[in-house]
């Protein structure tokens, strides 16, 4: 390719794209390994039960359906990261755009996770307190140390992998040098060029969310509502409806549709109205029981009552406010009645 085809003078960042793409592939492989590892518990339990080698009481036996939601999310995350990594190594324009979209949404989730950490600690304290009552020999000091190190590691992991790492990828991939490198090495327009980056974040998030909800609905229909917990067939249709709506919103945001914007706003209002009664009504033990967890494991949560999840309301509200602010911001990138509106390639 001749130098005359270069749009402007820029520093070729092929090396950076290759290195950061390789990191994405490694992260994807770790996500895949974690998803597969979640199957070890149910598989080992089934093998021991089939061979008659299982102890008379196996309090930690985990049924397969209990790990399905995490398995689906892990597999989806692995597929996305590996695909983005390969695309980044090849300096594909779509890979740059989708990497910004993925880590933009992931950064939002990471910030909400960090803000919600005090509520997480309070919830974990209740669980560890219940374990201490069930196993007096464990010792209160020992359990406190275990919880301290577990929570500290979880917070560090959230800060590094859900805040710092996404921020690094966003800062690097949004630079002009990276953008022009991808455009120079792949001059043909990409399908992602038709959608502004801020809208692509929402399109990507709703597409991933819709796919995960659909897969979870087929494997483990489980839906908390203001009227209680729906399980089985009663939860299947509403979950599939939520998945379809999410996919439609994803397509609408990609098409820069005003209908998608208003649909997202309406969905946020519905969630806001349902949040408080849902958190007050749904019993966390009902969710675990719906996963067919053994009675021995459920007894660990006997002290967890309905309304225990209420501390998560504050971070949920803050996250909703942040999402609303972002929704107001991206409205400028929607199509106008007189034309296509702002430049689709605007950052």
KEKE-3310 file (N, C-alpha, C; in steps of 0.2 Angstrom, whole numbers, plus 5000, padded with zeros to 4 digits):
npx = (5004:5003:5011:5004:4991:4989:4979:4983:4998:5004:5008:5012:5003:5004:5011:5007:4993:4994:5001:4991:4980:4984:4984:4971:4966:4972:4965:4953:4955:4957:4944:4937:4942:4938:4925:4923:4929:4919:4910:4916:4912:4898:4900:4909:4901:4890:4897:4902:4890:4885:4894:4893:4902:4900:4900:4889:4883:4884:4887:4891:4887:4884:4871:4870:4862:4863:4875:4873:4870:4881:4890:4886:4888:4902:4906:4902:4908:4922:4921:4919:4930:4941:4938:4939:4952:4959:4955:4960:4974:4975:4972:4960:4946:4933:4936:4943:4933:4923:4930:4932:4918:4915:4924:4920:4907:4910:4918:4909:4901:4911:4913:4901:4901:4912:4907:4896:4902:4903:4889:4891:4900:4893:4883:4890:4895:4884:4882:4894:4893:4882:4888:4897:4889:4884:4895:4904:4917:4924:4928:4927:4937:4945:4936:4933:4945:4947:4936:4940:4952:4946:4937:4945:4954:4944:4940:4952:4953:4942:4945:4957:4954:4941:4941:4953:4960:4950:4949:4962:4962:4953:4958:4969:4964:4956:4964:4970:4981:4980:4967:4970:4979:4972:4963:4972:4978:4967:4958:4945:4928:4920:4907:4905:4907:4896:4889:4890:4903:4898:4885:4887:4892:4880:4873:4881:4880:4867:4865:4873:4868:4855:4857:4863:4853:4843:4849:4850:4837:4832:4840:4839:4826:4822:4816:4816:4803:4792:4782:4786:4796:4798:4798:4803:4791:4783:4792:4799:4793:4792:4806:4812:4805:4811:4824:4821:4817:4829:4838:4831:4833:4846:4849:4841:4849:4861:4856:4854:4842:4828:4817:4823:4830:4820:4813:4823:4824:4811:4812:4821:4814:4803:4811:4816:4804:4801:4811:4813:4801:4804:4817:4813:4804:4808:4816:4832:4835:4826:4829:4841:4836:4828:4838:4840:4849:4857:4849:4858:4867:4858:4855:4865:4861:4851:4849:4847:4836:4820:4822:4836:4844:4842:4852:4859:4852:4856:4868:4863:4854:4863:4870:4859:4857:4869:4868:4857:4862:4871:4863:4856:4867:4871:4860:4862:4868:4859:4849:4843:4828:4831:4842:4856:4862:4875:4892:4895:4906:4910:4918)
npy = (4994:5011:5026:5037:5034:5036:5045:5055:5061:5050:5039:5023:5011:4997:4987:4990:4987:4973:4968:4971:4965:4952:4950:4952:4939:4930:4934:4930:4916:4913:4916:4907:4895:4897:4896:4883:4876:4878:4868:4857:4854:4850:4839:4830:4827:4820:4809:4803:4800:4791:4780:4776:4781:4792:4801:4799:4811:4825:4840:4850:4848:4853:4856:4854:4864:4875:4881:4886:4899:4907:4899:4902:4916:4916:4909:4917:4929:4924:4921:4933:4941:4934:4935:4949:4950:4943:4951:4963:4960:4959:4972:4976:4987:4985:4978:4988:4997:4989:4985:4996:4998:4987:4988:5000:4999:4989:4996:5004:4995:4990:5001:5003:4991:4993:5004:4997:4989:4991:4987:4974:4969:4969:4960:4949:4947:4944:4931:4924:4925:4917:4905:4904:4901:4889:4881:4880:4877:4883:4895:4912:4922:4916:4915:4928:4933:4926:4931:4944:4944:4938:4947:4958:4954:4952:4966:4971:4964:4969:4982:4982:4974:4977:4991:4998:4991:4991:5005:5008:5002:5009:5022:5020:5014:5024:5034:5044:5039:5025:5023:5028:5019:5007:5011:5013:5001:4993:4999:4998:5002:4998:4988:4993:5007:5014:5017:5028:5029:5031:5026:5014:5007:5006:4998:4986:4982:4979:4969:4959:4957:4953:4941:4933:4933:4926:4913:4909:4909:4898:4888:4890:4895:4909:4922:4937:4947:4961:4954:4943:4928:4921:4905:4892:4887:4899:4909:4908:4914:4928:4931:4927:4937:4949:4946:4947:4961:4967:4963:4970:4983:4984:4983:4994:5005:5003:5007:5020:5024:5034:5028:5017:5024:5030:5018:5012:5022:5020:5007:5009:5017:5008:4998:5005:5008:4995:4991:4993:4986:4974:4970:4970:4960:4948:4933:4929:4916:4909:4910:4903:4890:4888:4884:4871:4868:4859:4855:4856:4866:4876:4879:4886:4899:4902:4913:4923:4934:4940:4955:4957:4960:4974:4984:4985:4994:5007:5008:5003:5014:5024:5019:5019:5033:5037:5029:5035:5049:5046:5041:5053:5060:5053:5056:5065:5059:5052:5049:5062:5071:5078:5073:5063:5067:5069:5066:5049:5043:5050:5052)
npz = (5000:4996:5001:4998:5001:5014:5026:5034:5042:5054:5068:5067:5075:5075:5082:5096:5095:5092:5103:5113:5108:5109:5123:5125:5120:5129:5141:5136:5135:5149:5154:5147:5153:5166:5165:5160:5171:5181:5179:5185:5198:5197:5188:5195:5206:5200:5195:5207:5213:5204:5204:5217:5226:5233:5248:5263:5266:5257:5258:5249:5237:5220:5209:5191:5184:5192:5189:5177:5172:5175:5168:5155:5153:5155:5144:5134:5136:5135:5121:5115:5119:5114:5100:5098:5102:5091:5080:5084:5083:5069:5066:5063:5059:5064:5075:5083:5086:5092:5103:5110:5113:5121:5132:5136:5141:5151:5159:5165:5172:5181:5189:5195:5202:5211:5218:5224:5233:5248:5251:5247:5256:5268:5265:5264:5276:5283:5278:5282:5296:5298:5294:5304:5316:5312:5311:5324:5328:5319:5322:5327:5324:5314:5303:5301:5297:5285:5278:5277:5269:5258:5253:5252:5241:5231:5230:5225:5213:5206:5205:5197:5185:5181:5181:5180:5169:5159:5157:5153:5140:5134:5133:5125:5113:5108:5103:5090:5083:5084:5078:5065:5061:5060:5050:5039:5037:5034:5023:5018:5021:5037:5045:5057:5056:5053:5064:5078:5090:5104:5104:5099:5110:5119:5110:5109:5122:5125:5115:5120:5133:5129:5123:5133:5143:5135:5133:5147:5151:5144:5150:5164:5170:5179:5187:5196:5203:5207:5212:5218:5216:5200:5193:5182:5169:5170:5171:5160:5147:5150:5152:5140:5132:5137:5133:5119:5118:5122:5112:5101:5105:5104:5090:5086:5092:5085:5073:5075:5080:5086:5092:5098:5108:5116:5120:5128:5138:5143:5148:5158:5167:5170:5177:5187:5194:5198:5206:5220:5227:5222:5228:5241:5242:5236:5242:5245:5248:5241:5228:5228:5231:5220:5211:5214:5224:5237:5253:5264:5260:5258:5271:5276:5273:5281:5289:5281:5276:5267:5259:5262:5252:5250:5253:5241:5234:5234:5227:5215:5212:5210:5199:5189:5188:5182:5170:5165:5163:5153:5143:5140:5135:5123:5114:5105:5095:5087:5073:5063:5058:5046:5041:5042:5054:5066:5062:5059:5063:5074:5089)
capx = (5000:5007:5011:4999:4984:4988:4975:4987:5004:5002:5013:5009:5003:5003:5014:5003:4987:4996:5002:4985:4976:4987:4982:4963:4965:4974:4960:4947:4956:4956:4937:4934:4945:4934:4918:4924:4930:4912:4907:4919:4908:4892:4902:4911:4895:4887:4901:4902:4884:4884:4898:4891:4907:4898:4898:4882:4881:4888:4884:4893:4885:4881:4868:4872:4858:4865:4881:4872:4870:4888:4894:4884:4891:4909:4908:4900:4914:4927:4921:4920:4937:4946:4937:4942:4960:4961:4953:4965:4980:4974:4971:4953:4942:4928:4939:4944:4926:4920:4934:4930:4911:4915:4927:4916:4902:4913:4920:4903:4899:4916:4912:4895:4903:4916:4902:4892:4906:4900:4884:4893:4903:4888:4879:4895:4896:4878:4883:4899:4890:4878:4892:4900:4884:4883:4902:4907:4924:4928:4931:4925:4943:4947:4931:4934:4951:4945:4932:4944:4956:4942:4934:4951:4956:4939:4940:4958:4952:4937:4949:4962:4951:4935:4941:4960:4961:4945:4951:4968:4961:4949:4963:4974:4961:4953:4969:4970:4986:4977:4962:4972:4983:4967:4960:4977:4979:4960:4954:4938:4923:4918:4900:4904:4908:4889:4887:4895:4905:4894:4879:4889:4892:4874:4871:4884:4878:4860:4866:4876:4863:4849:4859:4864:4846:4839:4852:4849:4830:4832:4843:4837:4821:4822:4815:4814:4799:4789:4776:4789:4801:4795:4803:4800:4788:4780:4798:4802:4791:4795:4813:4813:4802:4816:4829:4820:4817:4836:4841:4828:4836:4853:4848:4839:4854:4865:4853:4853:4835:4825:4813:4827:4832:4814:4812:4828:4822:4805:4814:4824:4808:4800:4816:4816:4798:4800:4817:4812:4797:4808:4822:4810:4799:4812:4820:4838:4835:4821:4833:4846:4832:4826:4844:4841:4855:4855:4847:4864:4870:4853:4855:4870:4858:4845:4848:4846:4829:4818:4825:4843:4847:4840:4858:4861:4848:4859:4873:4858:4851:4868:4871:4854:4858:4874:4866:4852:4866:4874:4858:4855:4873:4871:4854:4864:4871:4853:4847:4838:4823:4833:4848:4859:4864:4882:4896:4894:4913:4912:4920)
capy = (5000:5017:5031:5042:5032:5038:5051:5060:5058:5046:5034:5016:5007:4990:4983:4990:4983:4966:4966:4972:4960:4945:4951:4950:4932:4927:4935:4926:4909:4912:4916:4900:4890:4898:4893:4875:4874:4879:4862:4852:4852:4845:4833:4826:4825:4815:4803:4800:4797:4785:4775:4775:4783:4798:4801:4799:4818:4829:4847:4855:4845:4858:4854:4857:4870:4881:4885:4887:4906:4909:4896:4905:4922:4915:4907:4923:4933:4921:4921:4940:4943:4930:4938:4955:4950:4942:4957:4968:4959:4960:4979:4977:4993:4983:4976:4994:5000:4985:4985:5002:4997:4982:4991:5006:4996:4985:5001:5006:4989:4990:5007:5001:4985:4996:5008:4993:4985:4991:4982:4967:4967:4968:4954:4943:4947:4940:4924:4921:4925:4911:4899:4903:4898:4882:4877:4884:4875:4887:4901:4919:4926:4913:4917:4935:4934:4923:4936:4950:4943:4937:4954:4962:4951:4954:4973:4972:4962:4973:4989:4981:4971:4980:4998:5000:4988:4994:5012:5008:5000:5015:5027:5018:5013:5030:5038:5045:5035:5018:5024:5029:5013:5002:5013:5013:4994:4991:5005:4996:5003:4992:4989:4998:5014:5017:5019:5032:5025:5031:5022:5007:5005:5003:4992:4980:4980:4976:4963:4954:4956:4949:4934:4929:4932:4921:4907:4908:4907:4891:4883:4891:4901:4912:4929:4940:4952:4964:4950:4937:4925:4917:4900:4887:4890:4906:4914:4907:4918:4935:4931:4928:4944:4953:4945:4950:4968:4969:4963:4975:4989:4984:4984:5001:5009:5003:5011:5027:5025:5037:5023:5013:5029:5031:5012:5012:5026:5017:5001:5011:5019:5002:4995:5010:5007:4988:4989:4993:4981:4967:4969:4969:4955:4942:4930:4926:4909:4906:4910:4897:4884:4887:4881:4864:4867:4854:4858:4858:4872:4881:4880:4892:4906:4902:4919:4928:4935:4944:4962:4957:4963:4981:4988:4986:4998:5013:5008:5003:5020:5028:5017:5021:5040:5037:5027:5041:5054:5044:5041:5060:5062:5050:5058:5070:5055:5049:5052:5068:5071:5081:5070:5058:5069:5070:5061:5043:5041:5054:5048)
capz = (5000:4995:5007:4996:5003:5021:5026:5037:5046:5060:5071:5066:5081:5074:5088:5102:5093:5092:5110:5117:5106:5113:5130:5125:5119:5135:5145:5134:5137:5156:5155:5145:5158:5172:5163:5160:5178:5185:5178:5188:5204:5196:5185:5200:5210:5196:5195:5213:5214:5199:5206:5224:5230:5237:5256:5265:5266:5253:5259:5244:5230:5216:5203:5185:5182:5197:5187:5170:5171:5175:5162:5149:5153:5154:5137:5130:5137:5131:5114:5113:5120:5109:5093:5098:5101:5084:5076:5085:5080:5062:5065:5060:5061:5068:5082:5087:5088:5097:5109:5114:5115:5126:5138:5139:5145:5156:5164:5169:5177:5186:5193:5199:5207:5216:5223:5228:5238:5255:5252:5246:5262:5273:5263:5265:5284:5286:5277:5286:5303:5298:5294:5311:5320:5310:5313:5330:5328:5314:5326:5324:5322:5308:5298:5300:5293:5278:5274:5276:5263:5252:5251:5249:5235:5227:5228:5221:5207:5203:5203:5192:5179:5179:5181:5177:5163:5153:5156:5149:5133:5131:5132:5120:5107:5106:5101:5083:5080:5083:5073:5058:5059:5058:5044:5034:5036:5032:5020:5016:5027:5041:5047:5063:5054:5052:5071:5082:5096:5110:5103:5099:5117:5121:5105:5111:5129:5124:5111:5124:5138:5126:5121:5139:5146:5131:5135:5154:5151:5141:5154:5171:5170:5185:5186:5202:5201:5213:5215:5220:5211:5195:5191:5177:5163:5171:5170:5153:5142:5152:5151:5132:5130:5139:5128:5112:5118:5122:5105:5097:5107:5101:5083:5086:5093:5079:5067:5077:5080:5091:5095:5103:5114:5120:5123:5133:5144:5146:5151:5164:5171:5173:5181:5193:5198:5201:5210:5228:5229:5220:5233:5247:5241:5234:5247:5242:5249:5236:5222:5228:5231:5213:5208:5216:5229:5243:5259:5268:5258:5259:5278:5277:5272:5284:5292:5276:5275:5262:5260:5263:5246:5250:5253:5235:5231:5233:5221:5209:5210:5207:5192:5185:5187:5177:5164:5162:5160:5147:5138:5138:5131:5116:5110:5100:5089:5084:5066:5063:5052:5040:5038:5046:5060:5067:5059:5062:5066:5079:5096)
cpx = (5004:5006:5005:4992:4983:4984:4979:4993:5002:5008:5009:5009:5001:5005:5010:4996:4989:4997:4995:4980:4978:4984:4974:4962:4967:4968:4954:4948:4955:4948:4934:4936:4940:4927:4918:4925:4924:4908:4910:4915:4902:4894:4905:4906:4891:4891:4901:4896:4883:4888:4897:4897:4906:4897:4891:4879:4886:4885:4885:4891:4881:4878:4870:4868:4860:4871:4879:4873:4877:4892:4892:4888:4899:4910:4907:4906:4920:4927:4922:4927:4942:4945:4940:4950:4962:4960:4958:4972:4981:4973:4965:4949:4937:4930:4940:4938:4923:4924:4932:4923:4911:4918:4924:4910:4905:4916:4914:4901:4904:4915:4906:4897:4907:4912:4898:4896:4904:4894:4886:4896:4898:4884:4884:4896:4890:4879:4889:4897:4886:4882:4895:4895:4883:4889:4905:4914:4928:4931:4929:4931:4945:4942:4932:4940:4950:4941:4936:4948:4952:4940:4940:4953:4950:4939:4946:4956:4947:4941:4953:4959:4945:4935:4948:4961:4956:4947:4958:4967:4957:4954:4967:4970:4957:4957:4968:4975:4983:4971:4965:4976:4978:4964:4965:4978:4972:4956:4947:4933:4921:4911:4899:4905:4901:4886:4892:4897:4901:4888:4881:4890:4886:4871:4874:4882:4871:4860:4868:4871:4857:4851:4860:4857:4842:4842:4850:4841:4829:4835:4841:4832:4820:4822:4812:4809:4796:4784:4779:4794:4797:4800:4799:4797:4785:4786:4800:4800:4793:4802:4815:4810:4808:4822:4828:4820:4824:4839:4838:4831:4843:4853:4846:4845:4859:4863:4852:4846:4832:4820:4817:4829:4826:4812:4817:4826:4815:4807:4817:4819:4805:4805:4816:4810:4798:4806:4816:4807:4800:4813:4819:4806:4803:4816:4826:4838:4831:4825:4838:4842:4830:4832:4845:4847:4853:4853:4853:4867:4865:4853:4860:4867:4852:4844:4847:4839:4827:4820:4832:4846:4846:4847:4861:4857:4852:4864:4868:4856:4857:4870:4866:4855:4864:4872:4861:4856:4869:4869:4856:4861:4872:4865:4857:4867:4865:4852:4842:4833:4825:4839:4850:4862:4872:4886:4896:4901:4915:4913:4915)
cpy = (5006:5022:5036:5040:5034:5044:5057:5057:5056:5041:5028:5013:5000:4985:4984:4986:4975:4964:4966:4967:4953:4945:4949:4943:4928:4928:4931:4919:4908:4912:4910:4895:4891:4895:4886:4873:4874:4872:4856:4849:4848:4839:4828:4823:4819:4809:4799:4797:4791:4779:4773:4777:4789:4797:4801:4806:4822:4836:4852:4853:4851:4855:4858:4864:4876:4885:4887:4895:4909:4906:4900:4912:4921:4913:4913:4928:4931:4922:4929:4943:4940:4933:4945:4955:4948:4948:4962:4967:4960:4968:4980:4983:4991:4981:4982:4996:4996:4984:4991:5002:4993:4985:4997:5004:4992:4990:5003:5001:4989:4995:5006:4996:4988:5000:5003:4988:4985:4987:4975:4964:4965:4962:4948:4942:4943:4932:4920:4921:4919:4905:4898:4900:4891:4878:4881:4883:4880:4893:4908:4923:4923:4915:4924:4937:4931:4928:4942:4949:4941:4943:4958:4960:4953:4961:4974:4970:4966:4980:4988:4979:4974:4988:5000:4998:4991:5002:5013:5006:5006:5020:5026:5018:5019:5035:5039:5040:5028:5018:5024:5023:5008:5004:5012:5006:4991:4996:5004:4998:4997:4994:4993:5005:5017:5019:5023:5028:5025:5026:5015:5003:5002:4997:4986:4978:4976:4970:4957:4952:4951:4942:4930:4928:4926:4914:4905:4906:4900:4886:4884:4896:4903:4919:4933:4946:4955:4959:4943:4934:4920:4911:4895:4890:4897:4911:4914:4913:4926:4936:4931:4934:4949:4953:4948:4958:4970:4969:4968:4982:4990:4986:4992:5006:5009:5007:5018:5029:5029:5033:5019:5018:5029:5024:5010:5016:5023:5011:5003:5013:5013:4998:4999:5009:5000:4987:4988:4987:4974:4965:4968:4962:4948:4940:4927:4919:4905:4905:4904:4891:4883:4884:4874:4863:4863:4858:4860:4864:4878:4883:4886:4899:4906:4909:4925:4929:4940:4952:4963:4961:4971:4985:4989:4991:5005:5013:5007:5009:5024:5026:5019:5028:5041:5035:5032:5047:5052:5043:5048:5062:5059:5052:5062:5066:5051:5052:5058:5067:5074:5078:5064:5060:5070:5065:5055:5041:5046:5050:5050)
cpz = (5000:5000:5005:4999:5011:5022:5029:5040:5052:5062:5070:5073:5081:5080:5094:5101:5094:5099:5114:5115:5109:5120:5130:5124:5125:5140:5143:5136:5145:5157:5153:5150:5164:5171:5163:5167:5182:5184:5182:5194:5202:5192:5190:5205:5207:5196:5201:5215:5210:5201:5213:5228:5234:5244:5257:5265:5263:5253:5253:5237:5226:5210:5197:5183:5187:5194:5179:5168:5170:5170:5156:5148:5152:5147:5133:5130:5134:5124:5111:5114:5115:5102:5093:5098:5095:5080:5077:5083:5072:5061:5061:5063:5065:5075:5086:5090:5093:5103:5113:5117:5121:5132:5141:5143:5151:5161:5168:5174:5182:5191:5198:5204:5212:5221:5227:5233:5245:5256:5251:5252:5267:5271:5265:5272:5286:5284:5281:5294:5303:5298:5301:5316:5319:5312:5318:5330:5324:5317:5323:5321:5315:5302:5296:5295:5286:5274:5272:5270:5257:5249:5248:5242:5229:5225:5224:5214:5203:5200:5197:5185:5177:5179:5177:5170:5157:5152:5152:5141:5130:5129:5126:5113:5104:5103:5093:5080:5079:5078:5066:5056:5057:5051:5038:5032:5033:5029:5019:5022:5030:5043:5053:5062:5054:5059:5075:5088:5102:5110:5102:5105:5119:5116:5107:5118:5128:5120:5116:5130:5135:5125:5128:5143:5142:5133:5142:5155:5149:5146:5161:5171:5177:5185:5193:5200:5207:5216:5218:5215:5207:5193:5186:5171:5164:5170:5163:5148:5144:5150:5143:5129:5132:5134:5121:5112:5118:5115:5100:5098:5104:5094:5082:5087:5088:5073:5069:5078:5087:5095:5100:5109:5119:5123:5128:5139:5147:5150:5158:5169:5174:5178:5188:5198:5202:5206:5217:5230:5227:5226:5239:5247:5240:5240:5243:5242:5243:5229:5222:5228:5224:5209:5210:5221:5235:5249:5264:5266:5259:5267:5280:5276:5275:5288:5287:5274:5269:5264:5262:5258:5245:5250:5246:5231:5229:5227:5214:5207:5207:5200:5187:5183:5181:5171:5161:5159:5154:5141:5135:5133:5124:5112:5104:5093:5085:5077:5067:5057:5046:5037:5043:5053:5060:5063:5062:5065:5071:5086:5101)
residu = (UNK:UNK:UNK:UNK:UNK:UNK:UNK:UNK:UNK:UNK:UNK:UNK:UNK:UNK:UNK:UNK:UNK:UNK:UNK:UNK:UNK:UNK:UNK:UNK:UNK:UNK:UNK:UNK:UNK:UNK:UNK:UNK:UNK:UNK:UNK:UNK:UNK:UNK:UNK:UNK:UNK:UNK:UNK:UNK:UNK:UNK:UNK:UNK:UNK:UNK:UNK:UNK:UNK:UNK:UNK:UNK:UNK:UNK:UNK:UNK:UNK:UNK:UNK:UNK:UNK:UNK:UNK:UNK:UNK:UNK:UNK:UNK:UNK:UNK:UNK:UNK:UNK:UNK:UNK:UNK:UNK:UNK:UNK:UNK:UNK:UNK:UNK:UNK:UNK:UNK:UNK:UNK:UNK:UNK:UNK:UNK:UNK:UNK:UNK:UNK:UNK:UNK:UNK:UNK:UNK:UNK:UNK:UNK:UNK:UNK:UNK:UNK:UNK:UNK:UNK:UNK:UNK:UNK:UNK:UNK:UNK:UNK:UNK:UNK:UNK:UNK:UNK:UNK:UNK:UNK:UNK:UNK:UNK:UNK:UNK:UNK:UNK:UNK:UNK:UNK:UNK:UNK:UNK:UNK:UNK:UNK:UNK:UNK:UNK:UNK:UNK:UNK:UNK:UNK:UNK:UNK:UNK:UNK:UNK:UNK:UNK:UNK:UNK:UNK:UNK:UNK:UNK:UNK:UNK:UNK:UNK:UNK:UNK:UNK:UNK:UNK:UNK:UNK:UNK:UNK:UNK:UNK:UNK:UNK:UNK:UNK:UNK:UNK:UNK:UNK:UNK:UNK:UNK:UNK:UNK:UNK:UNK:UNK:UNK:UNK:UNK:UNK:UNK:UNK:UNK:UNK:UNK:UNK:UNK:UNK:UNK:UNK:UNK:UNK:UNK:UNK:UNK:UNK:UNK:UNK:UNK:UNK:UNK:UNK:UNK:UNK:UNK:UNK:UNK:UNK:UNK:UNK:UNK:UNK:UNK:UNK:UNK:UNK:UNK:UNK:UNK:UNK:UNK:UNK:UNK:UNK:UNK:UNK:UNK:UNK:UNK:UNK:UNK:UNK:UNK:UNK:UNK:UNK:UNK:UNK:UNK:UNK:UNK:UNK:UNK:UNK:UNK:UNK:UNK:UNK:UNK:UNK:UNK:UNK:UNK:UNK:UNK:UNK:UNK:UNK:UNK:UNK:UNK:UNK:UNK:UNK:UNK:UNK:UNK:UNK:UNK:UNK:UNK:UNK:UNK:UNK:UNK:UNK:UNK:UNK:UNK:UNK:UNK:UNK:UNK:UNK:UNK:UNK:UNK:UNK:UNK:UNK:UNK:UNK:UNK:UNK:UNK:UNK:UNK:UNK:UNK:UNK:UNK:UNK:UNK:UNK:UNK:UNK:UNK:UNK:UNK:UNK:UNK:UNK:UNK:UNK:UNK:UNK:UNK:UNK:UNK:UNK:UNK:UNK:UNK:UNK:UNK)
# end
